[in-house]
Amino acid sequence: MIHILLRWLLSAVSFIIVAKILPGFRLKDFQKALAAAAVYGILQFLLFKLLVIISFIPVILTFGLFVFVINAFLLYLTDVLVEGFEIDNALTTLIGAVLLSLLNNLFYFILRV
C-alpha cells in the first residue's frame, strides 16, 4: 500500500515539475496535482494496454514511439476530467506526456519503487 502512495506522490511531483518547465501546462495547486496524478494513473491502468492493442500497427511501425501519442491522449482525458489542470494545445500535451513519462521513470529508477 505504501508503494502505491509513494508512486502517486512522485507522479504528482512530476506533474508539478512539468508545469514549472512547460508553458501552457498549468496546475492550480498541489491538490490539483494529486488529483491529476490519480486520474492519470487510473486512466493508465484501465486504458493503456487496451489502446496499445488497438493501435498495434502504428506502435510497431514507429518502433514504439506511438506510445507517447497514447500517453498524450490519456493526458488530454485527464485535462478534461480534472478542474484546475489545463493544457493549451496538442503539442503541449504531447511534450507534457513525454516529460511525465521520463520523470516518472527516472523517479522510479532512482528510488526503486
trRosetta pair geometry for C-beta under 8 A, 3 or more apart (Angstrom, degrees):
i j d omega theta_ij theta_ji phi_ij phi_ji
1 4 5.9 -52 -157 31 37 109
1 5 6.6 32 149 -14 67 107
2 5 5.6 -55 -148 41 37 112
2 6 6.1 40 153 -22 69 106
3 6 6.0 -56 -148 35 26 110
3 7 6.6 25 154 -16 61 107
3 113 6.0 171 -150 -165 77 92
4 7 5.8 -55 -149 37 31 111
4 8 6.3 34 152 -21 64 107
5 8 5.6 -53 -147 35 32 114
5 9 6.4 32 154 -18 65 106
6 9 5.7 -53 -147 38 31 111
6 10 6.3 30 154 -16 65 107
6 111 7.5 -143 158 134 128 144
6 113 5.2 -121 108 -144 127 154
7 10 5.7 -55 -144 40 30 110
7 11 6.2 34 154 -22 64 106
7 41 7.6 116 125 -119 108 141
7 108 7.2 28 -117 -93 94 103
7 113 5.8 -168 -69 130 83 123
8 11 5.7 -54 -149 35 28 113
8 12 6.6 30 151 -19 62 104
8 34 7.2 48 156 -149 102 79
8 37 5.7 122 -166 126 66 123
8 38 6.3 27 -147 -83 115 74
8 41 6.6 -68 -106 -20 79 164
9 12 5.6 -52 -150 34 33 112
9 13 6.6 34 150 -18 64 103
9 34 7.8 -11 -105 -110 54 93
9 37 8.0 114 -86 119 12 164
10 13 5.5 -49 -149 35 35 114
10 14 6.5 42 149 -22 64 101
10 104 6.8 113 126 -129 105 69
10 107 4.5 161 -174 146 129 151
10 108 7.3 138 118 -61 157 69
10 111 7.3 -142 -91 34 148 149
10 113 7.1 154 -6 61 152 146
11 14 5.4 -48 -151 32 35 117
11 15 6.7 41 148 -21 63 99
11 37 3.9 134 110 -151 107 116
11 40 7.0 -165 170 77 131 120
11 41 6.1 83 118 -60 177 115
11 100 7.8 41 -153 -166 79 102
11 104 5.9 22 -102 -107 75 114
12 15 5.5 -47 -152 31 36 115
12 16 6.7 38 149 -19 64 101
12 30 6.9 66 163 -168 123 77
12 33 4.3 99 -164 133 87 99
12 34 4.7 1 -107 -85 142 54
12 36 7.5 123 -116 64 72 85
12 37 4.1 -89 -69 -17 69 151
13 16 5.5 -51 -151 34 36 113
13 17 6.4 37 151 -20 67 104
13 33 7.7 85 -62 154 23 138
13 107 7.4 127 76 -96 121 153
14 17 5.7 -52 -146 36 33 111
14 18 6.3 30 156 -16 66 106
14 37 7.6 116 52 -104 95 114
14 99 7.9 165 180 131 95 81
14 100 5.4 98 145 -138 123 68
14 103 4.1 150 -132 108 105 129
14 104 5.2 -21 -71 -63 166 76
14 107 6.8 -109 -62 -10 110 140
15 18 5.9 -57 -147 39 29 108
15 19 6.3 31 153 -21 64 108
15 27 6.2 93 146 -65 106 148
15 33 4.4 168 88 -148 127 92
15 36 5.4 132 -135 89 157 126
15 37 5.6 -122 -18 -62 134 93
15 40 7.9 166 -77 11 122 150
15 85 7.9 -44 -172 -127 131 124
15 100 7.0 24 -81 -111 60 110
16 19 5.6 -56 -148 36 30 113
16 20 6.5 29 153 -19 64 105
16 27 6.6 -84 -100 49 58 153
16 30 6.8 -2 -82 -108 129 76
16 33 5.2 1 -56 -118 87 157
17 20 5.8 -56 -152 35 32 110
17 21 6.3 20 155 -13 67 112
17 99 7.9 -148 106 156 98 116
17 103 6.0 165 73 -129 139 156
18 21 5.8 -61 -141 43 32 106
18 22 5.4 -9 176 13 73 119
18 25 5.6 -65 136 128 93 151
18 96 5.4 94 172 -142 136 82
18 99 4.8 135 -111 109 109 130
18 100 5.8 -28 -50 -67 153 78
18 103 6.9 -129 -51 0 98 151
19 22 6.9 -60 -111 52 19 86
19 25 5.2 -132 -107 117 55 91
19 26 6.1 92 -147 -125 106 24
19 27 4.5 -67 -95 7 161 103
19 33 7.5 -103 -6 -93 142 111
21 25 8.0 -1 70 58 70 130
21 99 6.9 -164 77 -157 140 156
22 25 4.1 35 93 19 112 129
22 92 6.3 133 163 -154 120 91
22 95 6.2 163 -127 111 135 117
22 96 5.7 -161 85 -84 170 85
22 99 6.6 -160 -42 15 132 162
23 88 8.0 -1 131 0 70 142
23 92 7.7 -94 92 -116 55 125
24 87 6.5 52 144 -162 84 56
24 88 3.5 -73 -157 11 106 126
24 89 6.6 -38 -177 18 144 81
24 92 4.1 -101 108 -111 129 157
25 86 7.9 180 -148 93 29 56
25 87 5.6 7 -109 -111 67 81
25 88 7.6 -87 -54 3 47 87
25 92 5.7 -168 -55 172 89 112
25 96 4.9 151 -104 -93 140 130
26 85 7.3 172 93 -151 61 38
26 86 4.7 -3 59 59 104 93
26 87 7.6 -173 25 -76 69 39
27 30 7.9 66 139 -83 130 27
27 32 5.0 173 -168 95 88 116
27 33 5.1 39 -168 -68 154 85
27 36 6.8 -101 -112 0 112 148
27 84 6.8 41 -163 143 55 84
27 85 5.6 0 -108 -108 71 76
28 31 7.8 -37 86 63 101 86
28 32 4.5 96 45 -11 92 153
28 84 3.6 -64 1 -164 131 102
28 85 7.3 -89 -2 -58 86 51
29 32 5.4 104 53 9 60 99
29 33 7.4 -109 112 -4 39 91
29 84 7.2 -41 23 177 75 134
30 33 5.1 -49 -150 33 42 117
30 34 6.5 46 150 -20 68 98
31 34 5.6 -48 -152 33 35 112
31 35 6.5 34 149 -17 65 104
31 84 7.9 1 89 115 88 159
32 35 5.4 -50 -145 39 37 112
32 36 6.1 38 154 -20 68 105
32 82 6.6 123 -163 162 84 117
32 83 7.7 -100 -122 97 112 53
32 84 3.8 -121 -108 116 140 122
32 85 5.3 176 167 -54 112 89
33 36 5.7 -51 -141 39 30 110
33 37 6.2 32 156 -20 63 107
33 85 7.9 132 -84 -92 42 113
34 37 5.8 -54 -145 37 28 111
34 38 6.3 29 155 -20 63 106
35 38 5.7 -55 -148 35 30 111
35 39 6.3 24 157 -14 66 107
35 82 5.1 148 122 -137 110 120
35 84 7.5 72 57 65 137 118
35 85 7.3 -149 87 -25 103 128
36 39 5.9 -56 -143 41 30 106
36 40 5.9 29 158 -18 66 112
36 78 5.6 81 -155 168 79 121
36 82 4.8 -166 -86 82 73 174
36 85 4.5 124 -81 -92 127 159
37 40 5.8 -55 -139 41 26 110
37 41 6.1 29 158 -20 62 110
38 41 5.9 -58 -147 38 26 111
38 42 6.4 24 156 -17 63 107
39 42 5.8 -56 -147 37 30 110
39 43 6.2 29 155 -16 65 107
39 78 4.9 139 106 -129 114 88
39 81 5.3 -178 -163 95 149 131
39 82 5.4 -155 17 -53 154 114
40 43 5.8 -55 -145 39 30 110
40 44 6.2 36 152 -23 64 105
40 74 6.4 98 -147 141 74 103
40 75 6.5 19 -120 -101 116 61
40 78 4.5 1 -75 -88 83 149
40 100 7.7 -82 170 175 156 154
41 44 5.5 -50 -146 34 31 115
41 45 6.3 30 155 -18 64 106
42 45 5.7 -54 -148 37 31 111
42 46 6.1 15 160 -7 67 113
43 46 6.1 -63 -136 46 28 100
43 47 5.4 -24 -178 26 68 119
43 48 7.6 98 132 -43 64 84
43 74 4.7 158 125 -157 126 103
43 77 5.7 154 -130 90 155 130
43 78 6.3 -124 11 -63 148 90
44 47 7.2 -69 -112 53 11 79
44 48 4.8 19 -163 -37 56 129
44 71 7.9 18 -103 -119 100 79
44 74 6.1 85 -73 174 66 159
45 48 7.1 26 -47 12 9 109
46 50 7.8 -24 143 9 54 125
47 50 5.5 -74 -156 49 47 112
47 51 5.5 41 156 -22 86 111
47 74 6.4 170 79 -100 125 109
48 51 6.0 -63 -149 38 26 107
48 52 6.4 23 157 -18 65 107
48 70 6.7 101 -139 144 69 125
48 71 7.9 24 -119 -84 106 68
48 74 6.8 -11 -80 -64 84 152
49 52 5.6 -53 -146 36 33 112
49 53 6.4 34 155 -19 65 104
50 53 5.8 -55 -150 36 30 110
50 54 6.3 29 153 -18 65 108
51 54 5.6 -51 -142 38 34 112
51 55 6.0 2 165 9 68 110
51 70 4.8 145 123 -144 131 120
51 73 7.2 -174 -151 74 156 138
51 74 7.8 -142 11 -53 162 105
52 55 6.4 -70 -137 56 25 87
52 56 7.0 68 152 -83 59 61
52 59 6.0 49 -155 -64 78 160
52 67 6.7 13 -104 -107 106 89
52 70 6.4 -1 -70 -97 71 173
53 56 5.9 -3 -163 -56 34 103
55 58 4.9 -40 177 45 97 110
55 59 5.7 105 116 -28 87 98
55 66 6.1 -140 140 140 127 135
55 70 6.6 -165 46 -74 145 115
56 59 5.8 -65 -151 38 27 112
56 60 6.3 23 158 -16 67 109
57 60 5.8 -56 -145 38 31 108
57 61 6.1 26 159 -16 67 111
58 61 5.7 -57 -137 42 32 109
58 62 6.0 11 168 -2 68 113
58 66 4.4 123 130 -105 99 164
58 69 7.9 -48 134 52 136 143
59 62 6.5 -70 -143 48 22 95
59 64 6.0 27 -176 -107 82 40
59 66 4.6 -117 -89 60 54 120
59 67 6.2 64 -127 -52 105 78
60 63 7.7 24 -178 -76 31 32
61 66 7.7 55 61 -29 81 132
62 65 4.2 -100 148 51 113 94
62 66 4.5 121 48 -32 139 91
64 67 5.5 -13 179 -4 70 119
65 68 5.9 -30 -178 15 60 112
65 69 7.9 61 133 -12 67 95
66 69 5.1 -42 -164 29 59 117
66 70 6.6 63 139 -20 73 96
67 70 5.4 -49 -153 34 40 115
67 71 6.4 42 148 -18 67 102
68 71 5.4 -49 -146 38 36 113
68 72 6.3 42 150 -23 65 102
68 94 6.6 65 145 -161 104 84
68 97 5.8 134 -169 109 73 117
68 98 5.4 16 -144 -80 126 87
68 101 7.1 -104 -110 4 82 154
69 72 5.4 -48 -147 34 33 115
69 73 6.6 38 150 -21 63 100
69 94 7.0 -13 -102 -118 57 104
70 73 5.6 -50 -152 32 33 113
70 74 6.6 31 150 -14 64 104
71 74 5.6 -54 -149 39 35 111
71 75 6.3 38 150 -20 66 105
71 97 3.9 141 116 -175 102 122
71 98 7.6 129 86 -62 136 44
71 100 7.3 -169 167 72 126 114
71 101 5.9 -16 -157 -57 170 122
72 75 5.5 -52 -147 37 33 114
72 76 6.4 40 150 -23 64 101
72 90 7.4 64 164 -167 132 71
72 93 4.8 97 -164 132 96 96
72 94 4.4 -12 -100 -95 146 58
72 96 7.5 111 -118 64 80 83
72 97 4.1 -114 -75 -8 63 152
73 76 5.5 -48 -150 32 33 114
73 77 6.6 35 150 -18 63 101
74 77 5.5 -47 -149 35 36 113
74 78 6.5 42 148 -21 63 101
74 97 7.6 111 57 -120 86 122
75 78 5.3 -48 -150 33 36 116
75 79 6.5 44 148 -23 64 100
75 87 7.0 65 142 -34 104 161
75 93 5.4 164 95 -164 119 89
75 96 5.9 164 174 100 158 112
75 97 4.8 -136 -11 -79 143 96
75 100 7.0 158 -92 19 130 152
76 79 5.4 -48 -152 31 35 116
76 80 6.7 35 150 -18 64 102
76 87 7.1 -101 -104 61 60 139
76 90 7.8 -3 -85 -115 129 69
76 93 5.3 24 -68 -151 89 149
77 80 5.6 -52 -151 35 36 112
77 81 6.2 23 155 -12 68 112
78 81 5.9 -64 -141 44 30 104
78 82 5.8 -2 172 5 70 116
78 85 6.8 -50 138 112 90 145
79 82 6.9 -66 -124 47 19 88
79 85 5.9 -128 -119 116 56 95
79 86 6.5 81 -153 -130 103 30
79 87 4.8 -79 -100 17 146 105
79 93 7.3 -79 -20 -107 145 112
82 85 4.3 21 101 29 115 125
87 92 5.4 -179 -173 106 93 114
87 93 5.0 90 148 -79 148 83
87 96 6.3 -104 -120 9 129 159
88 92 5.1 68 52 21 89 156
89 92 5.1 97 56 13 70 103
89 93 7.0 -124 107 -7 38 92
90 93 5.4 -53 -148 35 34 116
90 94 6.4 34 154 -19 67 103
91 94 5.7 -51 -147 35 33 110
91 95 6.3 28 155 -13 66 106
92 95 5.9 -55 -142 42 31 107
92 96 5.9 35 155 -22 65 110
93 96 5.7 -56 -144 39 26 113
93 97 6.3 29 155 -22 62 105
94 97 5.8 -52 -148 32 29 111
94 98 6.6 28 153 -17 62 104
95 98 5.7 -54 -151 36 33 111
95 99 6.3 30 153 -16 67 108
96 99 5.7 -56 -144 41 31 109
96 100 6.1 33 157 -20 66 107
97 100 5.7 -51 -143 37 29 112
97 101 6.3 31 156 -19 62 106
98 101 5.9 -56 -151 36 29 111
98 102 6.4 25 154 -15 64 108
99 102 5.8 -57 -145 39 31 109
99 103 6.1 26 159 -15 67 109
100 103 6.0 -57 -141 41 27 107
100 104 6.0 24 162 -17 65 111
101 104 6.1 -57 -142 39 24 107
101 105 6.2 19 161 -13 62 111
102 105 6.0 -61 -146 41 26 107
102 106 6.1 27 156 -21 64 110
103 106 5.6 -56 -146 37 30 113
103 107 6.3 29 157 -17 66 105
104 107 5.8 -54 -147 37 30 110
104 108 6.2 25 157 -15 65 109
105 108 5.8 -55 -141 41 31 108
105 109 6.1 32 157 -22 65 108
106 109 5.8 -56 -145 36 27 110
106 110 6.2 22 159 -15 64 109
107 110 6.0 -59 -144 39 27 106
107 111 6.0 -7 170 11 66 115
107 113 7.6 -28 134 39 86 114
108 111 6.6 -69 -132 55 22 89
108 112 7.5 71 170 -103 55 11
108 113 5.5 -104 -133 62 69 77
109 112 7.4 14 -174 -71 23 52
